[in-house]
Each structure stands twice: as structure tokens, then as C-alpha cells.
């Protein structure tokens, strides 16, 4: 009977059954086989209500959706280009920075590709960059902001880790801080690659003028304080994470609706509905995943899995290399939210057993998963980019390959140099 149910669950997952239903079925199967009343699943899902950090999810998501609906991306590109466009490789740097900023607030690389692709792709081609380079840049840089606050995957990792004994000390502030230097490493690595291509093709530099910089800064003056709410508010002790999220959402709402007037009040119900549907889907997955995690712990699955892996891999560094390969494959097949709720309860205890700090693991997880987004067969960035630019998926995969290689090198540096993630939290 049990094996029949397992087969049904696997077939259902392969047939496209919603991930929350697959996880819930797995949890029910586990508790049923252990003769535990299934009411424990409802109790675990209700425990989600007592997680204060989850209050930040809907507020930051709403702020991101509002920014995505407005002309914020255009103002950020203009400002970054006015300030950095004069540098060798300045336009690629502009693309990397603006993509990272927008993804950090929207929490979705697909939104960044759609919102910024229409501006950056033509701008890069007009500047003289090859078509392949331009396509690869806008496709691969969409996920850069996953490591920057207030990225939703960062928040979700902290929430999941806190449910596990091995990750009980993980705080959202620590995860936010840990992602800063690793994200900078990735941006610098990509910028150096962009500089190399700029010199190869003799791309002319944009002339710097103070007038354009002042005009661009004045146009984007209402977006510039946004990072202050997250960084100064949280780390200065003025706001809790949930309070910073609420203040950010209110500020974005006021600036985009009442000051810029780029979002009509009549459009707010639709935007809020779309944002909360996104949040609801994540919370539903997290809810059933918490019960599944509880069963994993009760059944000592992470411990047994660690013992099994330990038989074949003794070195921490070999384990990290194997983890990198596994996460790349995972990123090719799953979205970041599903991967977090399914795999973190299994991977975190193993990583801690090898001496990996739980905060460092979170950065490794996200940094490597975002690379998988650019790999076929179903890398999310490739699928969205193919739709956005009306190009074959494999054309985009080929264009993104050099960027993927650079990001992989940066991810390996982040993986094997934990100081980058932990320097500000130890």
C-alpha cells in the first residue's frame, strides 16, 4: 500500500500536479505510515501564523509589484547610465546594477527580464555590442538581485531554516547582510567580462555631463530612499523587518500613485490581487512544507541521509562541489521557492554536519540556483527571455553561456570563501 502511494505521488509530480499537493501528499504518507494522526498537518500549517517574519513577505511583494508596474526601471537605467555610462564597459555595469536592484525588490528574475529587457537590449545593440552578448546579458543578469535585501528568497530561507534544529540561530538580518558581498562579487565578475567585450569591439564611451546626472537624479529622487528603509531602518534599529516591509510598501504606494501618478488608483485592486496571489502560493507551499519537514525530523531522514553521504564523501570541500552540481541541476528544473521548501530541510542538516555555517549555506543555495535559471532544458530565465525577445530557447541558452560560466566561477568563490558571507555577522 505504501509503495503504491509513493508511486502515485511520483507519477502525480511528473504529470504536473501542483507542488503543494505533492508535498502535502508526501507528508500525509509519512505520518500515516508512522500511525501519527493526520491532524498534525493542520497544526503545523497553523504554526505558520506564529512566524512573525512572514509578515514581511506580502509587504515587500506588494512594493515589488508596484515598482514593476511603474516607470521605475526607466528612471533607474537613466540614473545609472548618467553616473556610470562614461566608464569602459559602463553600459553593461548599468544593466547589472539596475537588474540587481529591481530583482531584489520584486523577488522574481522574470519580472526584471520583462521590465528591463525592452530598454537594455536595444540600448546595448545601439551602443555597438554584439546581439549574442546583449541577449545573454539581459537573460542572465535578471537573477542577480536574489542575494540582495529585501529579496523574498532570502526571507523564505531564513523562515525555513529557523524551523530546523540546525538552523535555529539563523536570523533575517544575518541573511540580509550575508548576501551583500557575494552579490558584489558576482556583479564585479560580470562587469570585468563586460569590460573585456567592450574593448574587443571598440565600443565608444558615453560622454559624462553633470547636467544629465542631475536631471536623472532629480527624476529618480523618490526611488533613491528605498534602500535606506531596508538597510538603515533594520540595521539602525528603527524598524523590525516586518515594519520595514510595511513602511517600504506604503512609501512605494504613495510615490507611484500620488506623486508620480504612474499607477491609477483603479489599477490598485488588480496589482494587489496579483501580488497576494503570488504570496498565497508561496505561503501554501511553505505551510505544507513545514508539516513535511516535521515528519522528516521525526523520521530522522536528514540524519540517515547525512550518514549515507558521509560514507562516500568525507571532505567538506568535495561535499561543497557535489552540492554545487546538485543545485545547478535543481535550478534547471525547479523554481527557487519550491526548491527552498523541498530541499533546505534535507540539505541544511547535512551541510552543518560538514561544518558549513547555515547562513553561508543559504547564500550558496541562492547563488547557485540562480545560475541554473540560465541553463536548459527549462531554466526559468531562458523560458521568460525566449517569450520576451521572441527567440528560440537554445539561442538564448547559447548567448547566456559565457555569462553562466562567469557566474559559476563567482559562485565557486562564494562557496569556498565563507568569509564573504560571514564577515559581517561573526
Secondary structure, DSSP 4 states (H G I P E B T S, - for coil): -HHHHHHHHHHHHHTT--HHHHHHHHHHHHHHHTT--THHHHHHHHGGGG-GGGHHHHHHHHHHHHHHHTTHHHHHHHHHHHHHTTSTTHHHHHHHHHHHHHHHHH--HHHHHHHHHHHHHHHHHHTT--HHHHHHHHHHGGGGGGGSTT-HHHHHHHHHHHTSGGGTT--HHHHHHHHHHHHHHHHHHHHHHHHHHHHHTTPPPPPP-HHHHHHHHHHTHHHHTHHHHHHHHHHTTS--HHHHHHHHHHHHHHIIIIIS--S-HHHHHHHHHHHHHHHHHHHHHHHHHHHHHHHHHHTTHHHHHHHHHHHH---HHHHHHHHHHHHHHHHHHS-HHHHHHHHHHHHHHHHHHTT--HHHHHHHHHHHHHHHTTSTTT-HHHHHHHHHHT--HHHHHHHHHHHHHHHHHHHHHHHH-THHHHTTT-
